[in-house]
Amino acid sequence: MPPQGAIVAVLAIAGLASSFMFTLVVPIQSKLPELLDASREDTAWVVTSTLLAAAIITPISGRLGDMYGKRRIVLVLLALLVLGSVIAALSPGIVGIIVGRTLQGAVVGVVPLGISILRDVLHEKRVDTAIALISATLGVGGALGLPISAFITERSDWHVLFWVAAGLGAVVFALVLWIVPVSVLRTAGRFDFVGAAGLSLGLLGILLAISRGNEWGWFSPPVLALGVGGLAVLLAWGWFELRIAEPLLDLRVAARRPVLLTNIASIAMGFSLFASNVVYPQMLELPVATGGFGLSLLAASLVVMPAGIMMMVLSPFSGRMARTVGPKLLLVLGAISLIAAYGFTLLFSSEVWHLVVANVLIGAGIGFGYAAMPMLIMRSVPQSETGASNGLNALFRSLGTSTAAAVVGAVLATFTVPYEGTAVPSATGFQLSFVLGGVAAVVALVVAVFIPRHRSAQERHPSLPE
């Protein structure tokens, strides 16, 4: 077997590549209608399609990894990333870009699968630190990728972004094939195709309602039909999953108190993280005359980059803390740090360095919180369920981020001031967004306090039957 450090490094690079996909098109997002000769409503799907694909495919790929081998599914997801990037790079129109971005979104599943691989192959004393590192890549890739994307778009044609993504995916595919060992732990049985279809349809309806509600109208017939229909499908899906022998997701395992509370905290933590991703860059880029700082995208991305650096720096410390005091305390500390970040910004946001401090606190909060979640999950589920359970946890984080994008976007679109014939977010909109991010962090803190501290009996005594 290759050195364990090399396995961790390769899976961390895979995580960075996957999270990079979320900020890949941020530098050209406002220019997409002009670049693609399409309406702003149509070009919004360039971002929405990636979020939808990530949320739907992640829990399904986790189950496939448990059944058919985690490395094999990681390679499939990386291949989809390369294929999608090439399609987008070669496409002059919006349809090809949306198809490519949808395929790119599938790669987000490599993070929960990578975490599950670590549990299978690493020595017990190294697992927590490695998981903390891989979890940190969920935020680091976006924070570090934003200035890279901005630099590329300022220096060359925007299609180069997708060629870079394709090259990155190809390199990571080769590294995984070379370094990561073949998964030997498999879950027997047949894949639940009906369950996968039901979960996909239900999530698609709810996520479409959340992501498009601000633009279509929250009480418009399409949004209500999608939201209510998606919820009805998920209820029927849950009823079905509880009554078959080999479900896509074992909902009884997901209903265990530590797992359920961790997933609820994940929604709040994901909301709090993405609220910062939406608000801080806009504040930094808005003209000074409107109360912003008038920075370029590249300069603004460098201001928020310390959040990603902090996540990476804290990852080994998080692993050591988890072994000594447990992951529950990590999640509590992460929520407290996020509360401090938003509280600080509400009091101090008149200088650029104020936002640098806030982003350092955001990085600490997400670094601790995202490291804790998979540890809490894997201490509460049997080893044969780690892929699916981590995928479900990633899904809940995606629900949080999607909700934040819609809610904060609606707030900033509602509270505006006129500027040169258009409307831009006002100070009131930013302040309310900070309050929402802080409230989400408070919810994460309260939920984290009630997560049981001790490991499950099954983990303490693996020989016990389920």
C-alpha positions as CSV (number, residue, x, y, z in Angstrom):
1,M,0.0,0.0,0.0
2,P,1.3,3.6,-0.7
3,P,2.3,5.7,2.3
4,Q,-0.7,6.9,4.3
5,G,0.5,10.5,4.0
6,A,0.4,10.2,0.2
7,I,-3.2,8.9,0.3
8,V,-4.3,11.8,2.5
9,A,-2.5,14.3,0.3
10,V,-4.2,13.0,-2.9
11,L,-7.6,13.0,-1.4
12,A,-7.1,16.5,-0.1
13,I,-6.1,17.7,-3.6
14,A,-9.3,16.0,-4.9
15,G,-11.3,17.9,-2.3
16,L,-9.7,21.2,-3.3
17,A,-10.5,20.5,-6.9
18,S,-14.2,19.8,-6.1
19,S,-14.8,22.9,-4.0
20,F,-13.0,25.0,-6.6
21,M,-15.9,24.3,-9.0
22,F,-18.2,26.5,-6.9
23,T,-16.1,29.6,-7.4
24,L,-15.0,28.8,-10.9
25,V,-17.4,31.1,-12.7
26,V,-17.8,33.8,-10.0
27,P,-15.5,36.3,-11.8
28,I,-17.7,36.1,-15.0
29,Q,-21.1,35.6,-13.4
30,S,-22.3,39.2,-13.9
31,K,-21.0,39.1,-17.5
32,L,-22.6,35.8,-18.5
33,P,-25.7,37.4,-20.2
34,E,-23.4,39.3,-22.5
35,L,-20.9,36.5,-23.0
36,L,-23.6,33.9,-23.8
37,D,-26.1,36.2,-25.5
38,A,-28.8,35.0,-23.0
39,S,-31.1,36.5,-20.4
40,R,-29.9,36.9,-16.8
41,E,-32.6,34.3,-15.7
42,D,-31.2,31.8,-18.1
43,T,-27.5,32.4,-17.2
44,A,-28.4,31.9,-13.5
45,W,-28.6,28.2,-14.3
46,V,-24.9,28.2,-14.9
47,V,-24.6,28.4,-11.1
48,T,-27.8,26.7,-10.1
49,S,-27.2,23.6,-12.1
50,T,-23.9,22.9,-10.3
51,L,-25.6,23.3,-6.9
52,L,-28.4,20.9,-7.9
53,A,-26.1,18.3,-9.2
54,A,-23.9,18.4,-6.1
55,A,-26.8,18.0,-3.8
56,I,-28.5,15.2,-5.7
57,I,-25.5,13.1,-6.7
58,T,-23.5,13.3,-3.4
59,P,-25.7,11.0,-1.2
60,I,-26.3,8.6,-4.2
61,S,-22.5,8.4,-4.9
62,G,-21.9,7.7,-1.3
63,R,-24.2,4.6,-1.4
64,L,-22.6,3.5,-4.7
65,G,-19.2,3.8,-3.0
66,D,-20.3,1.6,-0.1
67,M,-21.5,-1.0,-2.6
68,Y,-19.1,-1.0,-5.5
69,G,-15.9,0.5,-4.1
70,K,-15.2,4.1,-3.0
71,R,-12.2,4.6,-5.1
72,R,-14.0,3.4,-8.2
73,I,-16.8,6.0,-7.7
74,V,-14.3,8.7,-6.9
75,L,-12.7,8.0,-10.3
76,V,-16.1,8.1,-12.0
77,L,-16.9,11.5,-10.4
78,L,-13.5,12.9,-11.5
79,A,-14.1,11.6,-15.0
80,L,-17.4,13.5,-15.0
81,L,-15.6,16.6,-13.9
82,V,-13.2,16.3,-16.9
83,L,-16.0,15.6,-19.3
84,G,-18.1,18.5,-18.1
85,S,-15.1,20.9,-18.2
86,V,-14.3,20.0,-21.8
87,I,-17.9,20.3,-22.9
88,A,-18.1,23.8,-21.3
89,A,-14.7,24.8,-22.7
90,L,-15.8,23.9,-26.2
91,S,-19.3,25.4,-26.0
92,P,-20.0,28.9,-27.3
93,G,-23.7,28.9,-26.1
94,I,-25.5,28.5,-22.9
95,V,-26.8,25.0,-23.3
96,G,-23.3,23.4,-23.4
97,I,-22.2,25.5,-20.5
98,I,-25.1,24.4,-18.3
99,V,-24.5,20.7,-19.3
100,G,-20.8,21.1,-18.5
101,R,-21.5,22.8,-15.2
102,T,-24.0,20.1,-14.2
103,L,-21.4,17.4,-14.7
104,Q,-18.8,19.5,-12.8
105,G,-21.2,19.6,-9.8
106,A,-21.0,15.8,-9.5
107,V,-17.4,15.9,-8.3
108,V,-18.4,17.3,-4.9
109,G,-19.2,13.7,-3.9
110,V,-15.4,13.0,-3.8
111,V,-15.1,14.7,-0.4
112,P,-17.5,12.5,1.7
113,L,-16.2,9.4,-0.3
114,G,-12.6,10.5,0.5
115,I,-13.5,10.8,4.2
116,S,-14.9,7.3,4.1
117,I,-11.8,6.0,2.4
118,L,-9.7,7.4,5.2
119,R,-11.7,5.5,7.8
120,D,-11.0,2.3,5.8
121,V,-7.3,2.6,5.2
122,L,-5.7,4.8,7.9
123,H,-4.4,3.9,11.3
124,E,-6.9,4.9,14.0
125,K,-4.6,7.5,15.5
126,R,-4.3,9.3,12.1
127,V,-8.0,9.3,11.1
128,D,-9.2,12.4,12.9
129,T,-6.4,14.7,11.7
130,A,-6.8,13.4,8.1
131,I,-10.6,13.9,8.2
132,A,-10.1,17.4,9.5
133,L,-7.8,18.2,6.6
134,I,-10.2,16.7,3.9
135,S,-13.1,18.5,5.5
136,A,-11.2,21.8,5.4
137,T,-10.9,21.5,1.6
138,L,-14.6,22.2,1.3
139,G,-13.9,25.8,2.2
140,V,-10.3,26.2,1.2
141,G,-10.8,25.3,-2.4
142,G,-13.4,28.0,-2.8
143,A,-11.5,30.7,-0.9
144,L,-8.2,30.0,-2.7
145,G,-9.8,29.3,-6.0
146,L,-11.6,32.7,-6.2
147,P,-8.4,34.8,-6.7
148,I,-7.1,32.2,-9.2
149,S,-10.3,32.4,-11.2
150,A,-10.2,36.2,-11.0
151,F,-6.6,36.3,-12.2
152,I,-7.3,33.9,-15.2
153,T,-10.3,35.9,-16.4
154,E,-8.4,39.2,-16.1
155,R,-5.6,37.8,-18.2
156,S,-7.2,35.6,-20.8
157,D,-10.4,34.3,-22.4
158,W,-13.1,33.0,-20.0
159,H,-13.1,29.6,-21.7
160,V,-9.6,29.0,-20.2
161,L,-11.3,28.6,-16.8
162,F,-12.9,25.4,-18.0
163,W,-9.6,24.1,-19.6
164,V,-7.9,24.7,-16.3
165,A,-10.7,22.7,-14.5
166,A,-10.3,19.9,-17.1
167,G,-6.5,19.7,-16.6
168,L,-6.9,19.8,-12.8
169,G,-9.5,17.0,-13.0
170,A,-7.2,14.9,-15.2
171,V,-4.3,15.3,-12.9
172,V,-6.3,14.3,-9.8
173,F,-7.8,11.3,-11.7
174,A,-4.3,10.1,-12.4
175,L,-3.2,10.6,-8.8
176,V,-6.2,8.8,-7.3
177,L,-5.6,5.9,-9.8
178,W,-1.9,5.7,-8.8
179,I,-2.0,6.4,-5.0
180,V,-5.4,5.6,-3.5
181,P,-5.8,1.8,-2.8
182,V,-8.8,-0.1,-4.1
183,S,-11.6,-0.3,-1.6
184,V,-12.0,-3.7,0.0
185,L,-14.9,-3.0,2.4
186,R,-18.1,-3.4,0.4
187,T,-21.8,-3.5,1.3
188,A,-23.6,-6.4,-0.3
189,G,-26.9,-6.1,-2.0
190,R,-28.6,-4.4,-4.9
191,F,-28.7,-0.7,-5.6
192,D,-32.0,0.9,-4.9
193,F,-32.8,2.6,-8.2
194,V,-36.3,3.5,-7.2
195,G,-35.0,5.2,-4.0
196,A,-32.3,7.1,-6.0
197,A,-35.0,8.3,-8.4
198,G,-37.3,9.4,-5.6
199,L,-34.6,11.2,-3.7
200,S,-33.4,13.0,-6.9
201,L,-37.0,14.1,-7.8
202,G,-37.8,15.3,-4.3
203,L,-34.5,17.2,-3.9
204,L,-34.8,18.7,-7.3
205,G,-38.2,20.1,-6.6
206,I,-37.2,21.6,-3.2
207,L,-33.9,23.0,-4.3
208,L,-35.4,24.5,-7.4
209,A,-38.0,26.2,-5.3
210,I,-35.3,27.5,-2.9
211,S,-32.9,28.6,-5.5
212,R,-35.3,30.2,-7.9
213,G,-37.9,31.5,-5.4
214,N,-36.4,35.0,-5.2
215,E,-36.6,35.5,-9.0
216,W,-39.8,33.7,-9.8
217,G,-41.7,34.9,-6.7
218,W,-41.9,32.9,-3.4
219,F,-45.6,32.4,-3.7
220,S,-45.8,32.0,-7.5
221,P,-47.5,28.8,-8.8
222,P,-44.2,27.2,-10.1
223,V,-42.3,27.7,-6.9
224,L,-45.2,26.4,-4.7
225,A,-45.7,23.4,-7.0
226,L,-42.0,22.6,-7.0
227,G,-41.7,23.0,-3.2
228,V,-44.8,21.2,-2.2
229,G,-44.4,18.6,-4.8
230,G,-40.7,18.0,-3.8
231,L,-41.7,17.6,-0.2
232,A,-44.5,15.2,-1.0
233,V,-42.1,13.1,-3.1
234,L,-39.6,13.0,-0.2
235,L,-42.2,11.9,2.3
236,A,-43.3,9.1,-0.1
237,W,-39.6,8.3,-0.6
238,G,-39.0,8.0,3.2
239,W,-42.0,5.7,3.6
240,F,-40.7,3.5,0.8
241,E,-37.1,3.4,2.2
242,L,-38.3,2.3,5.6
243,R,-40.1,-0.7,4.0
244,I,-37.5,-2.3,1.7
245,A,-34.7,-4.6,2.7
246,E,-31.9,-2.8,0.9
247,P,-32.7,1.0,0.9
248,L,-30.6,3.7,-0.7
249,L,-30.2,5.3,2.8
250,D,-30.9,3.5,6.0
251,L,-33.1,6.1,7.6
252,R,-33.1,4.3,10.9
253,V,-29.4,5.0,11.1
254,A,-29.9,8.6,10.0
255,A,-32.5,9.0,12.7
256,R,-30.0,8.2,15.5
257,R,-29.8,11.2,17.7
258,P,-26.1,12.0,17.1
259,V,-26.5,11.7,13.3
260,L,-29.8,13.6,13.1
261,L,-28.6,16.5,15.3
262,T,-25.3,16.7,13.4
263,N,-27.2,16.9,10.1
264,I,-29.5,19.6,11.4
265,A,-26.4,21.6,12.6
266,S,-24.9,21.1,9.1
267,I,-27.8,23.0,7.6
268,A,-27.2,25.9,9.9
269,M,-23.5,25.8,9.5
270,G,-23.8,25.7,5.7
271,F,-26.2,28.7,5.8
272,S,-23.8,30.7,7.9
273,L,-20.8,29.9,5.7
274,F,-22.5,30.7,2.4
275,A,-24.0,33.9,3.8
276,S,-20.4,35.2,4.2
277,N,-19.5,34.0,0.7
278,V,-22.4,36.1,-0.7
279,V,-22.1,39.2,1.5
280,Y,-18.4,40.0,2.0
281,P,-17.3,40.0,-1.7
282,Q,-20.3,42.3,-2.6
283,M,-19.4,44.8,0.2
284,L,-15.8,44.9,-0.9
285,E,-16.6,45.4,-4.6
286,L,-19.4,47.9,-4.4
287,P,-18.5,51.5,-5.3
288,V,-17.4,53.8,-2.4
289,A,-20.3,56.1,-3.2
290,T,-22.8,53.4,-2.2
291,G,-21.0,52.5,1.1
292,G,-18.8,49.8,-0.4
293,F,-15.0,49.7,-0.7
294,G,-14.6,49.8,-4.5
295,L,-12.2,46.9,-4.8
296,S,-11.6,44.8,-7.9
297,L,-12.7,41.2,-7.8
298,L,-9.1,40.1,-7.5
299,A,-8.5,42.4,-4.6
300,A,-11.8,41.4,-2.9
301,S,-10.9,37.7,-3.3
302,L,-7.6,38.3,-1.6
303,V,-9.4,39.9,1.4
304,V,-11.7,36.8,1.9
305,M,-8.8,34.4,1.2
306,P,-7.7,34.3,4.8
307,A,-10.8,32.3,5.6
308,G,-9.5,29.4,3.5
309,I,-6.0,29.7,4.9
310,M,-7.3,29.6,8.4
311,M,-9.3,26.4,7.6
312,M,-6.1,24.7,6.3
313,V,-3.9,25.9,9.2
314,L,-6.4,24.7,11.8
315,S,-7.0,21.2,10.3
316,P,-4.2,19.3,12.1
317,F,-5.1,21.1,15.3
318,S,-8.7,20.1,14.9
319,G,-7.8,16.4,14.5
320,R,-5.7,16.4,17.7
321,M,-8.5,18.2,19.6
322,A,-11.0,15.6,18.3
323,R,-8.9,12.8,19.7
324,T,-8.5,14.4,23.2
325,V,-11.8,16.3,23.8
326,G,-14.1,14.9,21.1
327,P,-15.6,16.4,17.9
328,K,-18.7,17.8,19.8
329,L,-16.5,20.5,21.3
330,L,-15.1,21.3,17.9
331,L,-18.6,21.9,16.5
332,V,-19.4,24.1,19.5
333,L,-16.2,26.1,19.1
334,G,-16.9,26.5,15.3
335,A,-20.4,27.9,15.9
336,I,-19.0,30.3,18.6
337,S,-16.4,31.5,16.1
338,L,-19.0,32.2,13.5
339,I,-21.2,34.1,16.0
340,A,-18.1,36.2,16.9
341,A,-17.4,36.9,13.2
342,Y,-20.9,38.2,12.4
343,G,-21.1,40.0,15.7
344,F,-17.7,41.7,15.0
345,T,-18.9,42.7,11.5
346,L,-22.1,44.2,12.9
347,L,-20.0,46.4,15.1
348,F,-17.0,47.1,12.9
349,S,-17.2,47.1,9.1
350,S,-15.9,50.5,8.1
351,E,-12.3,49.4,7.1
352,V,-11.0,46.6,4.9
353,W,-9.0,45.1,7.8
354,H,-12.3,44.7,9.7
355,L,-13.5,42.3,7.0
356,V,-10.1,40.5,7.1
357,V,-10.6,39.9,10.8
358,A,-14.1,38.7,10.2
359,N,-13.0,36.3,7.5
360,V,-10.3,34.9,9.8
361,L,-13.0,34.1,12.3
362,I,-15.2,32.6,9.6
363,G,-12.4,30.4,8.6
364,A,-11.8,29.2,12.2
365,G,-15.5,28.5,12.6
366,I,-15.9,26.5,9.4
367,G,-12.6,24.8,9.9
368,F,-13.7,23.5,13.3
369,G,-17.3,22.9,12.3
370,Y,-16.7,21.1,9.1
371,A,-14.0,18.9,10.7
372,A,-16.3,17.9,13.5
373,M,-19.3,16.8,11.4
374,P,-17.9,13.7,9.6
375,M,-16.2,12.6,12.8
376,L,-19.5,12.8,14.7
377,I,-21.2,10.9,11.8
378,M,-18.6,8.1,11.7
379,R,-18.7,7.6,15.4
380,S,-22.4,6.9,15.2
381,V,-22.8,4.6,12.1
382,P,-21.4,1.2,11.2
383,Q,-18.4,1.2,8.9
384,S,-20.5,-0.3,6.0
385,E,-22.7,2.9,6.1
386,T,-19.9,5.6,6.1
387,G,-20.1,6.5,2.4
388,A,-23.9,6.9,2.4
389,S,-24.0,8.7,5.8
390,N,-21.3,11.1,4.9
391,G,-23.0,11.8,1.6
392,L,-26.2,12.5,3.4
393,N,-24.4,14.9,5.7
394,A,-22.9,16.7,2.7
395,L,-26.5,16.9,1.3
396,F,-27.6,18.8,4.4
397,R,-24.8,21.2,4.1
398,S,-25.8,21.8,0.5
399,L,-29.4,22.5,1.7
400,G,-27.9,25.1,4.0
401,T,-25.8,26.8,1.3
402,S,-28.7,26.8,-1.2
403,T,-31.0,28.3,1.3
404,A,-28.5,31.0,2.2
405,A,-28.0,31.9,-1.4
406,A,-31.7,32.4,-1.9
407,V,-32.5,34.1,1.4
408,V,-29.5,36.4,1.5
409,G,-30.0,37.1,-2.2
410,A,-33.6,38.1,-1.6
411,V,-32.6,40.4,1.3
412,L,-29.9,42.2,-0.7
413,A,-32.3,42.6,-3.6
414,T,-35.0,44.0,-1.4
415,F,-32.9,46.6,0.5
416,T,-31.3,48.7,-2.1
417,V,-30.1,52.2,-3.0
418,P,-30.0,53.8,-6.4
419,Y,-26.7,54.1,-8.2
420,E,-26.2,55.3,-11.7
421,G,-29.5,54.1,-13.0
422,T,-29.5,50.8,-11.2
423,A,-30.1,49.5,-7.7
424,V,-27.3,48.1,-5.4
425,P,-27.5,46.5,-2.0
426,S,-27.8,49.0,0.9
427,A,-26.1,49.1,4.3
428,T,-29.4,47.9,5.8
429,G,-29.4,44.8,3.5
430,F,-25.9,44.0,4.5
431,Q,-26.6,44.4,8.2
432,L,-29.7,42.2,8.0
433,S,-27.7,39.6,6.1
434,F,-25.1,39.6,8.9
435,V,-27.9,39.1,11.5
436,L,-29.2,36.1,9.5
437,G,-25.7,34.5,9.3
438,G,-25.3,35.0,13.0
439,V,-28.7,33.6,13.8
440,A,-27.8,30.5,11.8
441,A,-24.6,30.1,13.8
442,V,-26.6,30.4,17.0
443,V,-28.9,27.6,15.8
444,A,-25.8,25.5,15.0
445,L,-24.5,26.1,18.6
446,V,-27.8,25.2,20.3
447,V,-28.1,22.0,18.3
448,A,-24.4,21.1,18.9
449,V,-24.9,21.4,22.6
450,F,-27.5,18.6,22.6
451,I,-25.4,16.1,20.5
452,P,-24.5,13.2,22.7
453,R,-20.8,13.3,23.8
454,H,-20.0,9.6,23.9
455,R,-19.4,7.2,21.1
456,S,-22.0,4.7,20.1
457,A,-21.9,1.2,21.6
458,Q,-21.4,-0.2,18.1
459,E,-18.1,1.7,17.7
460,R,-16.9,0.9,21.2
461,H,-17.7,-2.8,20.7
462,P,-17.5,-3.5,16.9
463,S,-18.5,-7.2,17.5
464,L,-21.9,-6.2,18.7
465,P,-24.7,-6.8,16.2
466,E,-26.5,-3.9,14.6
